Structures are given as C-alpha cells and as structure tokens.
Amino acid sequence: MNRPTLPTQGKRSSAVAITYDKKDSAPKVVAKGYGSLAENIIKTAQEHGLYVHESPELVGLLMQVDLDQHIPPELYQAVAELLAWLYALESRDGEFTGEA
C-alpha cells in the first residue's frame, strides 16, 4: 500500500528517521543527513511503506541528536504529537507497524 506524503516544495535539504520500540525509554534517531543523503532517507522510507512527515523545525532539532541515540526529554512532546498522528493514520488504514 502506498503511504501518503505531505506536499513538498522542492527537495528537502535535511531528513531524520526515527524509530520507537516499546521496550526503549524514548524514540531513537536511526538515520539523518543533508542533501542527497536526505533524499535517500526519504526515498528508502517511502519504498518501505513508511509515512513521511515534513516538519523543518523538528528535523532541525533532531539533527542535533547523535545516531542511535534516544531523543532528549525536551523533544518528547513534539515527537509524541508526531507519533500520535502516525498511529491515527495507521489505525485509519487498518494496520499498525510500530515504525515511524
């Protein structure tokens, strides 16, 4: 099933991929990059049927988190809102993968 993506205005200059496992204390940054690497992150997510959400402000903050590190408490609220949006979309579509 193709996942919806938000409209974009040209190429994104940066992208971050996060994942959340219930056994972890917080979501974790699993990929991040600028330019062509950012485009590859987005393309790979779309190829795997993952939702892509555009939020330049949140991406800017998440770019400061080291790879394979949990997000800091200061970002919990913003990421929780993103995950709630994702879960609502997946529930509407009748499936839940647990990946963001």
HELIX and SHEET records of a PDB file:
HELIX    1   1 GLY A   35  GLU A   47  1                                  13    
HELIX    2   2 PRO A   56  LEU A   62  1                                   7    
HELIX    3   3 PRO A   73  LEU A   75  5                                   3    
HELIX    4   4 TYR A   76  ASP A   93  1                                  18    
SHEET    1   A 2 SER A  14  THR A  19  0                                        
SHEET    2   A 2 LYS A  28  TYR A  34 -1                                        
END                                                                             
